[in-house]
Structures are given as C-alpha cells and as structure tokens.
Amino acid sequence: MKNFSAIRSYGLLGILLLLGTGAAQGQSFGADKLKCEQETDPIGIETQTPRFSWQLYAPTRGAVQTAYQIIVSDTPEAVERGTGNVWDSKKIASSQSLLVPYAGEPLEAAKKYYWSVRVWDGTKKASPWARTASFAMGLLSQADWSGARWIAFEPDIDSLTVTDGLGRHLPVIGRYKLPQMRREFPVNKPVRRATAYVCGLGQFELFLNGAKTGDHFLDPAWTKFDKEAQYVSFDVTDRLKQGKNAVGVMLGNGFFNIPNERYTKFVGSYGAPKMLLKMEIEYEDGTSDTIVSDASWKTTQSPITFSSIYGGEDFDANLVQQGWKEAGFDDSGWQDAVLTKFDSPLRSQRTTPLKIRQALPTVRKYENSRGNYLYDLGQNASGIVRLTVKANGKHTVRMFPSELQGGDSTANQRSSGGPYILSYTTLGTGEPETWQPQFTYYGFRYVEVEGAVPAGEPNPDGLPEIVELTGLHTTNSAAPVGAFACSNPLFNRIYELIDWAIRSNFSSVFTDCPHREKLGWLEQSHLIGPSVQFGYDISRAFPKIVGDMATAQHADGMIPTIAPQYTVFSEGFLDTPEWGSAYILIPWYLYQWYGDTRPLEENYDKMARYVDYLSSKADGHIVAYGLGDWCDIGPGEPAHSQLTSNGVSATAIYYYDICTMKRVAELFGKTEDAARYDALAAQVKQAFNDKYFDKNTKKYDRNSQAANAMALYMGLVEPENKPVVLQNLIDDIRSRGNALTAGDVGYRYVVQALLDNGASDVLFDMNSRYDVPGYGYQLACGETALAESWMSKDYLSHNHCMLGHLYSWLFNGLGGLSQAPGSVGYKEVVIDPQVVGDIRSARVAFESPYGLIRSEWNDTPQTFRQTVEIPGNASALVYLPTADPEAISENGQPLDKIEGITVERKGDRTVLHVGSGVYNFSVRK
C-alpha cells in the first residue's frame, strides 16, 4: 500500500518510483504482483472460486503472454517445488492474466493456501515460477464460528431499537455505555499461525498483549446492520507470546447506535454495542486452540464517556485502567459479559479499510475574542485531532473542529453540522498526555480549543498547556494508482483540490461530505467513479457499494438515493433515477475498468428489476421525477435543477441504463434480454426526441449545457443532428464568457461530451477562470478541497467531491490516457493528449490492472515529444500530431527502422500501434 503523504511530496517522479514498472530485477520474463481477489495475500476469503491476477515483466518490447499455469497447495514448500497438491490448472493457452478463477477441490474454512503462476511468452518459452503468494479462507458458515457468542456490556432495550433513522421522538435513544472487554488465555507451544475474526458493532478496536492489532480505523465497514454485518480477519501470529496472553476489545457506536445528542443528521439504534470474536491458534505440532467470545469474558465501561459518528467523542483519562489489555491484570471488579444476540448475516470485510494516512501539522494559531485559541491546519480534510497536553490536576479540554472560521477567529460549524465536540479530561500528572478519538471523525481545517492554552503563551489560570495539536487525515486505504502534472499551475491546483475531496469522502461508503451527513449518496459514486479509478484502486471498494445497493433495494425494485439506507428521506429525496442508476452503471464500470464480471453476475436479476421499476414510473417512456441536475447554476440558490427539466436528465439516464443492460445481456449471451432492451431503448430514444428536441431550433429542452451534453453522451442525438447539438453546447458556454452552468449530474457529461467530440479547447477555456463560479473561483475563495457548490456558498459543505469531474479529463484529456473501445481492464490503451490553451507539457502515470501506463508530452515550436510506457500483455494506439510519418522518430531513429510499430494515417494525425515497453517519440514540425 502506497503512502499518501509520500505520494504528495514526491510529485510525479516519486509516483513513478513508488508505483514501479512491475519488473523483477535480474529476470528476463515472468509474472509479478500476484493478487487473489484483487488483494495481495488476503485473509478472510469467502468465495469457493477465488480469482488470481498477475502482471508481466519483460526486458523487451511487445511482451505478451501466450499461456499460463497456476498451482495451489496447502504448504509453501509444495509450491516452491512447483507442485499444486490442491489444484494444478496445467498449461492453459490464454493471454488472460486478470481474475482467473480457481477450479480445484472445495476450499476449507479458515485454511491458508499458497499459490504461484508461471507464464509463456510469444516464443512459447516458459518463465520461472513467480514468488509464492497466499490466500486464507474466512468463516464460511455459522458452524465455523465454533460456538462464539455475541457479548455486550448491557442488554438491548427493544423499545429503543430504531432501524429507519426516524428516532428523534425518543430522547434517550443511543445512550448505551461504550464497553471494553477482555480475556486471558495461555500459549504453551510454538505457534505456526494464529488468526482472529472479529465483528464489533458499531465499530471496534482489537488489542493483543497491550497493543492495537492492525492499523485500521473505524472497522468494520458500514452496512445496513439489520440486513448485514461484516467481520474483519487479522493475522495475529506475531502478536502472541509463550505463556499468558490477553485479548481486549473496545467498542464504539458508529452508525449502529446514534445518540440523540449534540449534532446528528438522524437518530437510530440497532441495539447496544456488541462483539463477536473467534481466534484460531494453530501450533507447529499440528494441534490447535480456539478462543471465542462467550460469558467467560469480563467487561466494564471504557474511558470513552460519549461517542457519536455525528457529534464527536469525550474521553476521561481518569477512567483508564492501566494494564487492562495485558495479561495479569486484575479484572475482578469487572462484570461478566452479557450474552446477547444479533441475527443479521455476517460477511467477511473485503473492501479496503479506512486508515490514518497523513498528519497535518498546525500552520498558524490565533487567540480569539472568547480567549480560546483557533488552530489552522491549512487544509480541509476528513480526519481526527491528535492532542498532546501537559496538565496539573483534572481539567477538561474541549475542541471544536470546523471547516470555516468566524470573523473573530472562532470555529464556525454552520456548513459542517454542530455542535461537534471533541473533549479530553486530563489525568494531570504534569507529564505529556496524548489523545485522539477512536470512533468518530469529521471534516475540518480549523480547531478551536477551549480550556487550554498553547505552551509558551500567558496562562494565569493554570490551564493545561497544549504541546501539540495535529490533524490526522483518515481515508480509505485504497492504493493510489495515478498522478497528474502539467505546465499550467492552475490545473495542478485543480487536481489537488478535487483529490482532497475524493480522499475525504472515500470511506467504507462513498460519502457526500465527511461531516454533517457522511451518507452514501449514490449519484456521485457512478458520476465521479470514472475520475476516481484514475487516482485510486477501487477494485475492492466499489463492489462493496454494489452490495450496499443490493441490500437497500426495495421490494418493488426501487434503489433509494442512499445506501446503506440508514434513514428514510422525504418525498423527492427518497428515490431519483440519476441516483439509483448507480446500481446499473457501477457493476458495468467495474467490468470495463478491471475485467470483473462478478458484480454483474451476482446482481443481474436485481439490476433488471431496477430497470423494470423505472419503466413502471415512465409515462410514454418518459421518466420525469427526482432531483435532476442538482446544484446547477441558475437564478436561485443551488439545490434542485433550475436550468434542465427533470425529465431530460431522468430519461437520459434511464436510456443509458437500458443500453448498459443490453451490453451486459450480450456479454452473458442472454440474447432474448438483449433484444428486449434494444427494442425498449429505441422506444425511449424516440419518445425523448419527440418530447425534448425542437426540430426547428435543433435545441434540447431549454438548451441547457446539461441537456445538450447528456443527449450527446448517451447517444440520444440522431447522427444528422449531432454537429448542431454540439455547437449549441459550445455556443452556450461561449456566450457566457466560457462559464459553466451544469451541476452535479450534468457537468460529468459536459466534460465527456466535449472531450469525445474534440472540444477540449472549450474545457480548457471553461476551467481557466477565477472570476466565475468553477474550480478557479473556489480556489480564489480560499478552498483547499472541492466545495459543494460552484459558488462556494458558506452555508454549504466545503468538502464535497460531487463536482470533481474534470479530474478524469486531466488524465484522459490533457494526459491523453484512455482505453480503446471494447477493451477491458486497459488491455488496449489509447494515448491521445489534447494540446490546448497555454499548456506546453503534461505528464500522467496510471497503474492499470496490467501495470504502469505513462504518458508524458512536451510541445515546443520546433518539436512535439511524447513518451509512452505500456505494460506487458497490453498494447496501445498512440496518436501523434502529424499526417507525415516521416516526421516522426523514436529515440532518434526513423519509424521504418523500429520493429513492432504499425503505422496508420488518420486525417491530419498519425496513429502508431505499439506493444508493451517505453517509447520516446519526436515529431518534427
């Protein structure tokens, strides 16, 4: 896993070094970067057909795989001998190197397996076996939990269980105490392997022999807990010691139990915090022991006296019982754990977990009119505060994080939801005390501190002294896979602006904002997904979103606007096509980006039900309800669509869903379904054009940017009308002085329609301004993460990713990196940079499923230079700006002297067909 702070500080060169090329030094050809189920050496796999992937490395260009052989064994020694005693695929003539399914004997619950692969190149020569990789199975049935019981500090109160989020009428909801639990156990033999499987609801932290296990934050992933909960698997082999050992667990509320106190978006509770655990210890002599959660565990209230995912967290250091996580602690004063139950199905957590990925130090601080100090971290980000203080005696220090500061240097939580409070009560020994929250987070840049003063400042009241206050950026740990840089500083700043918003809203769901809502509003997941996939490996995170939508689907096929559906919103916000269509589009995108067909296979019938639901809402094939192009720029305040009729965006996305389902049906050989979707699409297209296209003026609806762009991108425009509709889109932009108007939904398609139709110059002009609402305007307003509205309205969120669609254009427009039509997983790449405006150079790097892709270009009056890197087992089409192939050289040599390059002329450009390798092209002007 790559380090975010390192990536940001190293720049593009650092990214290339961190991503690497996949090549194993000293070897001529082979497989590397082995993954099982998109993960390196995973544990907790539940499928009986895990899938294997690898990348090729080779010292020569044009490296291809012509065959492979996979072996799976139950010992690493067998794999090292080249033996597959569990499964041997034998030699398979195939270029497939992504997601090859296991086809051996049934796999056993909790067992660890080892595997390797070798490949054959284009000369039919076999490579050495790749380094040995592994995967471990999870718990496949209730019986595999070996009698583990759900335990708690106190029993559930059934009358206070509210699972629809509508519990504000119950003033005491969510007031369960937060527990810590422990048990000791002996280890008297050498340990070969030990694995812990834990589900702590709402969130948990696991400790072994005094130290936290792993570096996850807010485990387990958020789900609709009355439908599903997830357990997390940890390899704890190295954490055990000979003799007495202690296991401890702390529990937090998360979305499982939301107190009706301080700020909250909604109120709900699935019961008291509770925990289920199994630890399997395998010894070198072949025997084993099992530790499970049961009535033998001891529990007490933790020092966390209040915790809310929405309202903050309080911690009293005087309640800490030193040594409770270690063996030998006297827990005689603790009570026996309460046996409870929880009936929702358990699934292994396969999404990438949240982690603390970056520290944000204080850059300046101010004393305000209240006598408090406001700390400025310089960056709006999702995260928590780490506080270090010195105090004499018991004091309570309260912190108020915020996105904004008031005019008198006070924390302003208007845009982020308040009151949100972090509170720490000191032990007061005079020594430094450090604390950070465990079960909450927020989106903030500033922190106002009450009840303490910075060290070195006047302190007549003897308050605690603040030694350090640091922000800890929390985000999903999906590996960064991309980087962008160009010669125009504004576009580099736009990249960072959007990237901070993506990371801040990338949790175990893709949230709208990291503070006041934290909900998985679904429209942005499919709208910004094409951008996010260039920046981060979402091959594990986005299937979890698909699962959330499957769980959230209503009996009539409707997909709500949020998943997990923790609360039921009012009419208009409950169900809207541009949001629910994520259930059709994300599985399809996962197939296109990663070659993963499983989300499509597992959800096909339910996806079809959603299309049927939209059909049931149509009137004459027109779907005309919902939120529309949310937050577009019109005469009123940003919210509901102002410039585009709801029927335009809703019907366009409905049509796109139908066309997508046709493609899925064709992929699976469902010819009858494909024909039915094809016929329905034709009817919807006709109805759309009959209603919204004026044949006289050649304008759609009210001629908005969103209407024209969506009609173009979705293929709703008849070919003969396409040039004029595109011109209408461009004319509207130009008539406004190159200003944008499209909102949350429409702007994604404005970007793509302009790019796809050769109008990147318009995109450049639209986004090169500071004086009209847009990215430059937000930067001029002082934003450090993308705001919710183009106009940076102070009452709206200042950390939203929903308008970040230019991110994709930075890669596939300026960088020129995209995928060829029909290609899957970037097996066939297109390098076609858009040289626009005053940009004289651009560089992008992208770790695709096949390996590193790189596009770097530099344009001078005399020469255009293009560097391309293509991974093994992939190929590329490289577009160069000349109609004369003789004007092109590669590493100083004419093209006709270079082997493996096919030349094709297309109008005023030359297209080069190349295989894997690094190429340095030069075009003489």
N, C-alpha and C positions, 0 to 999 in steps of 0.2 A: 504494500500500500504506500502510495507516494505521500510525501509530507506537503501540506498546503502551503505553509509558510516558506518552505524551501522553494516550492514552485514559483511563488510570487516574487521572491527575491532574486532568483537566478535568471529570470527572463527566459527568452526563447531558447538560447543556448543551453541553459540549465535544464529546461524541459526536455530537450533532445537527449541530454546526458541521463536524465532520470528515467525517461521512457525507454531509452535504448533502442537498438535495432533488432533485438531478439537473437543476435548472433552469439554463439558459444565460441569463445576464442580458441583457436588451435584446431578446430574441427572443420571439415570441408563441407559437409552437408548433413542435415539431420533435423530432428524435432526438438522444440524447446517450449518453455512457458506452458507446461501441461496444466490443464484445468479439468475438473469434474463438476458438472452443473454450474459452469461459469465461475468457479472458485478454485483457488489453489489449496489443495489438501483439506477439503471441507470435512466437518463432522456434523452429524445430525441429518444425513440424507434420508429421505423417506421413500423416494420412488424406487421401484424394483427395476427400473430401466434408466439408471443414471447415464448421462451423456458426457462423452470425452471430447476435448478440444486441444489443439496444439498449434504452434506456429512453426514455420520452416525457417531455417537459416542456411545460407549458402554463400560462398565467396564469389560466385559468378552470377552474371545477369541471367534473367529468364528462368529462374529456378521454379520448377513445378514438381508436384507430387503426382506420381502415376499409380501408386499403390501404398497400402499401409497394413500393419499388423499390430493389434492390441493384445496384450496379455494381462490378466488379472489373477492375483494369487492371494493366499491368506498369510503369507510371510514375505518380508522384503527379500530374504535370501533366495526364495524361488524366483522372484523377478530378476534379481541380479544374475541368476543362471539362465535367464531367458525362457523361463518356464511359466506357463499360465495354468496352474492347477485348479483354478476356479472357472476361468474362461480363456480360450485362445481363439481369436477371430480368424486365425490363419491369414494368409496373404489375400487381401481384397484389392482388386484392381479398381481404384477410385481416387479422384483428387480431393474427396471430402476430408476436411480437417477440422470442421466445426460440428460439435454436437452429434458425434457418432454414438448411437445408443448401445448400451450393454445388452448382450443377448445370451447370457450364460444361465447357470443354475440360480434358483431363488437365493436372494441375499438375506443374511440373518440380522435380526435387530441388534443394534449396538455393536456389531462386529466391525473391525477395521480391516480394510482390504488395501492391497498395493497393486500398482499397475504401471505399465510403461508402453511405449509405442516405438516402432521403427517405420521408416518410410523409404520408398523407392523413388529415385529421381527420373529425369527424362531419358537417361541412358539405361534405365532398368537396373541401376546399381542400388543396393540396399545400404541404408545408413546404419550406424551403431544404434543400439537401444538408447533411448532418452533416459535421463536421470529418473530414478524411481519416484513416483508420486503416490499419493494415498487418498483414500476417502473412507469415512466411517459412517455406518448407518445410524439412524436415530431410533427412537422407540416407536414401533410400528403398530402397536395395539395397546389397549388398556392393560392387558396382562403383562406387558413389557415394563410397566412401572413397578412391578414387584411389590404390590401392596402399599405403595406410597399413598399417604392421605393428605388432603388439603388441611392446613392448620392455620390458626389465626390467634390473635390476642383476645378478641372478643367475638361473640356470635353476631351473625347478621340480624338486623331488625327488618323483617319482611315488609312492614308498613312503610319503611323509608327507602325501599328499592324503587327507583325510577329509571327506566331504560330508554325513554323517549326524549330525555333532556328537559321535560316540562315540569320541573320540580320547584319552581320558585315559590309556590304556595306553601311549601314545607320549610319553615325557617330553620329547623335543626338538621336538615339533610347534610350528609357528608361529614358529620362531626365525630367519626370514628378516630380512635387514637392510632398513631403510627407505631408499629412494633419493631423490636429487634428480637431475633430468635437464635438459639444456639444449641449445639450438641457436641459432645466429645466422643471420640472413637479411637481404638488402637490400630496401629500398623506395626506388625511384628515380623514381616518378611519383606524381602526385596520386591519392589513394585515394578511390574512391567508396563502397566498402563492404567490410568485412572481417568474416568470421565464423569462429569457432573451434568445433570439435566435439570433445569430449574425453570419454573414459571412462578413469578411473584407478581401478584396483581394488586394495584395497577402497575407499579414499577418496583424493581428490586436491585439491590447490590449484594453480591455474594463475596464472603470473606473466608479465607482458609489460613489458619495459623497466624492471624493478626493482620493479614494484608488483603486488599481487594483483589479479586480474581478478574483478570482481563482489564481492558481499558474502555469498555462500552459505557455509554451514557443513556439513561432512560430505557433500559431493557424492561420488558420485551416490547416489540413493535406494537403500535396502537392498532387495535382491531375493534369490531363491534362485539363486545365481550359476551353478550348473550347469544352470539352465533359462533364465535370462535375465539380462542386464546392461543398464544404462541409460547413455546418453551425455547430456552436457549441452551446450547450444548457447549461445554467448556472442557478442554483437555487440562486436567489438573495434576498430571503425573508428577511434574516437578515441584508441586506445591506441598506434597506430603512428605512426612519425615518418619523415621523409625521411632516407635513409642507412641505417646499420646498425641492426638491431633484434635483440633477444634474447627468446626464449621459454623459460620454465622451468616445470618441474612438480615438485611434491613429492608423495610417496605415503605413505599411511597404511594401516593394516591393516583397520579396521572389522570387519565380520562376515565378511570374505573370508578373513582369516587371524588366528586367535585363539590367541595363545601359551598354552602350559600353564604359566603363571607367575602369581604373585600370585592375586588373586581371579578366578575365572571361573565362569560358570554352566555352560558346556560348552566343549569343545575341538574345533575343526575347522579345516581349511585347504583352500582350493581351489588353493593354489599360492603362488608368490612374488608380491609386489605388482608390478603391471604396468600399462602405459598404452598407449592408442591415441589418436592425435590427427590431425586434419586441419584446416588453416587455409586458407581460400579468400580471396584478396585480389583484389578487382575494382577496376580502375583507371578513371579518368574517360575514358580513350581507348578503352575497350571491351576491353582486354586483361586478362589475369588471371595470377596466380601461385598455386601450391598448395604449401603446406608440410605434410609428413606425417611421422609418426613412423617411423623406419627405423634402419638400422645406422649412419647418419651422426651420430646423436645421441651426446652424451657423458653419462656418469653417474658418480656417486660416492655414498658413504654420506652421509646427511644428519646434521645435529646431533641428530636425534631418535634416541636410543640405545635406547629402549624405548617401545612404544606398544601399548595393548590397549584395546579398547572396554569391557572389563570391569575391567581392572587399573590403568589410569592411563597416565601418559606421563612420560618423562625427556628432558631437553634439556640438552646441554652447549654453552654459548656459546663455548667454546674451539674447537669444531669448525666454527663458522660461517666460511665463506669469503666474505669481503666482496666484493660486486660480482658474484657469480655469476649473478644474474638480469639483468645488464645487458650490453650489447654491449661488446666489447673485453676481456672477462675472459679470463685465460689458463687454459684448461682442459686444457692439455697433460698434466697429471698425472692427469686423469680417464680412466677406461676407456671403450672403445666399448660402446654399449648392447648387451645380449644380445637377439637376436631370439628371440621365444618365440611361443606361440600360445594362443588361447583361443577355443573353438568355440561358446560359447553365443550365441544370437541377441541382437542389440543393438536396443534400442528407445529412442526419444527420451524423456527425462525430462519428463513433463507435470505431475506433481504439484508443488504449491508447495514450494519448497526450504526447508531449515532456515536460520535466520539468528540472529545475536545481536541480540536485540530490546530489552534493558533492562540497565542497570547497577545492581547492588545494593551500595551502599557499606557498609562496616563501621559498625555502630551501637555496638558496645562490644567490648572485648577484656579477657582475663584472663590472668594468669600462673598456670600450674598446678603440680602437685606435681613434675612432671618438669622444671620450668624452662622449658618451652615456653610459647608464647602461643596462646590459643584466640581466634579472631576470630569474632564473631557478626554475621551479615549481616541478622538479623532476619526472614528469610523463607526457607522451604524451597522450593527451586526447582530445576529442571533447569538445568545450565549448567557453566561452567568458571571457573577462578580467573585473574584478571589480577594479576600480582605485579610491583611495582617495588621494586628494592633498590639500595643502594649498597654496594660491597664493595671491599676492598683484597686482591687476590690471589684465588686459586681456592678457592671454598667451594661446598659442595652444600647447598642449602636444600630440605628435604622438607616437603610439605604433605599433610595427611590430612583430606580433606573428610568430613563426616558429617551425618546428619540429627539425631542426638542428641548430647548431651554427657554425660559421666560425672559422677558426684558431685564429682570433683576437677577439673572443667573440662578434661577430656581428651576427644578425639574418640572417639565410640562408633559404630563401623560395624556393630554387630550386626544392625541392621534393614536395612542397605543393601548389605551384602556387602563383605568385606575380606580381605586388605589392598588398598585402592585408594590409590595414592600418586601425587602429582604432584611431580616433582623437577626442580630447576633448578640447574645448575652455573654459577657466575658467571664472567665474564671478568675482573672485579676491577680495573678501571681507576680506581675511585673515583668514576666518573660514574654517574648513574642508569641502570639496566638494566631493561627491561620485557619480560616474557614471559607468554604464555598458551598453553595446549595447542591443538593444531591438529586432532587426530584422535581425541579421546576426550571424554567428558562424564560427568556424574554427577548425582545428586540430593542436595542438601545445603543446610544452613543454616550450619553451623559449619566452620571450617578451623583445624586445629591446625598450627602452624608449628614445625618443628624445624631448628635450625642458623642461626637469625637472630633478631634482637630488633627491636621497634618503635623507630623513630627517637625519640631522647629518653630512652629507658629505659637503665638501667645496662648497660654492655657491657664487662665486664672482659676477656673473651676475644677481643675484636676481631672479633666475628661480623658478617656482613652486616647492615645496617640496613634495616628494612622501611619504605619511604617510603609505599607504598600497597598495600592488598590489597582488591580489589573482586571481587564475583561478577558474572559475565556470564550473563544468562539466555538460554539457547538454546531455540528452539522453532520449530515450523513457521510459515512466514510467511503462512499463510492470513489474509486480511484480516479484522479484527474487524468484525462486522456488527450487533452488538446491545449494548444496555446496559439495566440494570435499577436502579431505586432505589425505596425505599418509606419510609414514616414509621417503620417499626419497625427499629431498628438491628441487631437480631439477624439478620433476614432479609437485610439488606445484607451483613453479615459472612458469612453462609452462602453468598451469591452469590460473594463474593471467595474463600472457602475452596475452593469447587468449581472456580472459574475457574482458580485457580493449579494445581490438579491437572490440569485439562484441558490447559492450556498446557504443563505439564511433561511430559505424556505424549503430546503431539502431535508426533511425529517424522515420518519418512517412512513409518513404520508407526504405528498407534495402540498405544502400549506399555502394559503393565500398571504399570510403575514405571520411573523414569529412572535406576536404579542397578543393583540386583542381577540383574535379568532383561533388561529392555529388549526384551521379546518382544511380538509382535503377538497376544496372546490375544484371540480373536475375539469372545467373548461381549460384551465391553464396547463394541465398535465398533457393534453394532446396538442394544444396550441404552441406551448414552449418546448415540448419534448423534442422536436426536430432541432432546436438550438442546444438543449441540454446534452443530447447524445454526442455533440462535438466536444463538449467540455468534460464530461464525466461518464464513467462506465455505469450505465443504468440497466444493464442486462439482468441484474438481480432485484433492483429496487422497483422497476416498473411492473414486472409480473405480480408483485405484491399489491400494487394499485389495482391491477386487473382483478385479483382475488377479492379486494375490498368491494369493488363494484359488483362482483358476482354475489357476494354476501348481502349487499344493500338492495339488490333488485327486488322490486315489489311483485306481488302475485300476478299482476296484470302485465308484467314485462317492463314497467317503468324503471328507469335508473334515476335516482334523485340527484340533486345538484352537488351533494357532498357524499363522500364515502371515506371512512366509515360514517354511517348516518347516526351520529350521536344524538341529534336533536331534529325535530320536525319543524321546518320553517313554514312561514305563512304562504298563502297562495301567491304565485308569481316567483317565489324563491325556492319552492319545493322541487319543481320539475321544469326544465327548459332544455330544448333539443341541443343547443350548442354546448351544453354541459354534459348531458347524458351520453352524447355521441362518443365521448372518450372510450366507452365500452366497446365500440366498433373499431375505432381508429388505433388505440394503443396496441392491442394484440397484433394488428396488421403491421404497425411500425416496428414492433419487436421482431417480427419475421424479416422485414426489409433490412433492418439495421444489424441484426445478429444471426439471422437464419433460424430463429427459434420458432418452431411451429407449435410448441406445446400450449401456449396461451390460446391459440386459435382452436386447437383440437379440443381442449378442455372446456371451452366456452362457446363453441359454435352454436349449439342449440339455443343457449340463452341470449347470445348476440342476435340470433334470428328473431327471438321473441321481442327484443327491443325494437327492431325494425318494424315488426308487426304492430307493436304499440304505437310507434309514430304514425304508421299507416292508419291506425284507428282514430288518431287525432286529426287526420287530414280532412280537408273539405275540398273535394275536387282535386285531390293530390297536392293541395297547398297546406303546409303546416305553418300556422301563424300565431304562435303564442311564445311566451318566455321573456327572457331578459334582453335578448338581441345583442347588438354591438355595444356592450356595457362600457361606460366611461368614454364614449366618443366625445369629440369636441363640438358642442353646439352652443346655442344661445343661453342655455340654462346651466345649472350646476352639474358636474359629471355624475352620472348614475345610469338610469335606463337609456337605451338608444334614442338619440334625438334626430339623427340625420338619415337613418335607414329603417325602413319598415321591418317589423319583426318577422313578417312572412318571408322576406328576402333571405335573411341570414338563416332562419329556421328551415326553410325549404331547401336552401342550398346545401346545408349540412346534412339534411335528410337524403338528398340526392347523392351526396358524397358517400354517405353510409351505404346506400343501396349499391352503388358502384363498387365499393370496397367489398361488400358481401358477395358480389358476383365474382370478384377476383379470388376471394377465399374459397368459394364453392368450386371454382375452376381448379384451384390448387389441390383440392381434395378429391377431384374427379366427380363432384356432385353435379352432373350435367343438367338434371331437371331443375335443381335450385338455381344454377347459373342462368338458365333460360328464363326462369320466372323473374329473377332480379333484373335481367336485361330488359325484359318487357316492361316491368314496373318503372325502371329508370327512364325509359323512353316516354312513358306517360307523364312522369313528374317533370321531365325536361320540357315537354310540350306545354304543360299547364303553367310552369314557371314563366316561360317566354310569352305565353298568351296574356298572363296577368301583369307581368312586371316590365316587359320590353316594349317600348314605344317604337313601332316600325317607322314612324315618320321622323322622329328626332334621333333615333338609334340610341336612346338612353334607357338605362335600367332604373326603375323606381324613381327616386328623386335625384338620380345622377350622383349619388354619394361615392366617395372613394371606396368604402366598404362594399357597396352593392356591385359596382363595376369589377372590383378585384375578385370578389367571391364568385361572380358569374364566370370570369375568365379562368380562374384557377380550377374550379370544379368541372369545367368543361361544359357549362350550360350555354355558352355562346355558340351559335351556329358559325361555321368556318367563314362564311362570307361577311359576317358582321364583326369578326374578331378585331380587324385593324381599327375600325371606328370606335369600338368599345374601349380598346386600349388607349386610343387617342383621347377619348373622353376622360379616362382616368388621369392621364398625364395633364390634360388641359386644366382639370380641376385643381391639381396640385400646383401647376404653374400660375394659374390665375390668383392663387392665394399667396404668391411670393414664395413658392416652394414650401408651403406649410401643410402639415398633415391634419386630418380630421378623424381618421378611423380610430376605433377604440380597441378594447380587449380582444374581441373576436376578429374584427375586420383588418386590423393592422398586420396580423400574421399573413393574410392573403394579399394585402397590398405589397408587402415585401416580396413574396414569392411570385406574384403576377408580374411585377416589374422585372425581377431577375429573369424569370423564364422567357420573357419577351424582349430581352435585350435592352432594357431601360435602366441599367444600374446607374447611369449618369443622373437619372432623376432621384434615385435613392441617395446618391451622394449629396445632391443639392438639398434634398429634404432634411438631411441629417447633419448639415454643415452649419447650422444656425444656432445662435444663442438667444435670439430675440423673439422667437415664437415658441409656443409650447412644444416640447420634444425633449430629446436627450440633452442637447446642449443647453436648453433652457433650465433643465433640472440641475445640471452642473453649475450653471450660473447662479442658481438659488442656493448653492452650497450642499446639494445632496451628495452623499457618499455611497448610497445604494439606491436602486431604482425605486421611485415613488409610485404610489397607487394611481395618481392622476398625472396626465401630461403637464398639468399646470402647477404641480407641487402644492396643492391645496393643503394648508396647515392642519386642517381637521381630519384629513385622510392619512392613511398609512404612508410612511416614508421608507418602507422596505417591502415592496411587492415585486414579484417577477413577472406579472401577467402581461406587461407591455414590452417584454425584452426580446422581441422577435428579430431585431436587427443582428443579434448575436449570431444567428445562423448565416446571415449574409456576409458577415466578416470572414467566415470560413469558406462558404461556397461561392460567394461573390468576389470580394477582394482577394481572398486566398485562392479562389478558383477550384476548391476541392469538393467534389460531389461524387455521386455514384451513378454509373451508367444505367439507363432504363433496363429493367429486367434483372439487374444484378442484385444479389443478396449478400449481405454481410461485407460489402465493399470488396467483393472479389474482382469486379471490374470497375476501375476508378476513372473519373473524368477530371482532368486538370485544365481548367479554362478560366484563368483570372480575368477579372474585369478591371481594366486600367482606366480609371475615371478621375475627374477632378484634378486636384493638385497632388494626388498620391503618386509618388515615384517608386515606391517599393513596398512590398508586403511579404510576410512570412507566416505560414501556418504549419503546425505539426499536429498529427492526429493518430493516436494508437487505435487502429481499427482491429476487428477480430482477427485479421490475418497478420497484423503487425503495423509498424510505423509507416505512415504516409506523410510525405513532406512536400510542400510547395513553397518555393521562395522565388520572387521575381524582382528585377530591378530595371527600370526604364530610364534611358538617357537619350539625348538627341541622336546619338550615333548607333546605339545598340540596345536591344531588349534581351535581357538574360533571364533564363528560367532554370532553376534547379528543382529536380523532381526525385523523390525517393519512393519506391514501390516495394511492398513486402513480398516475400516468397509466396508462391502459389496464387499470386494475383497479377493483374495486368492493368494497363491504363491507356486512355486516349488523351494525348497532350495536344492542346490547341495552341498554335503559335501565330503571332500577328503578321503573317506574310503569305502572299499567294505563290511565292517563288521558293521552292525547297532548296535551291542552290544558295539562297541567302542564309541558310541555317547550317550551323556547325555544332558538333558535340565534342566537348573537350578539345576544341581546336581542329577537329577532323571533319571533313565534309560528310554529309549523311550517307552518301553511297559507299563510304569506307567503313561504316559501322554495321556490324552484324546484329540481327534481331530487331531491327526497326523497320516497320512498314509505313510507307508514306502515302497520304491521301490528301487531295486538294478539295477544299470546301469553300467556294466563293473566294473571298479575299484572305482566307486563312489556310494554314496547312495543319493537318491532323496527323500526329505520329502515334502509331500503335506500338507500345513497348511492353516488355515483360518486367519482372522484378529487377531491382537494382537502383543505383544512384546515377542520375544523368545530369549533365550540365550543358544546357543548350544556349546558343547565342544566335540572335537574329540580327543580321546586318541591315541597317536602314538605308 
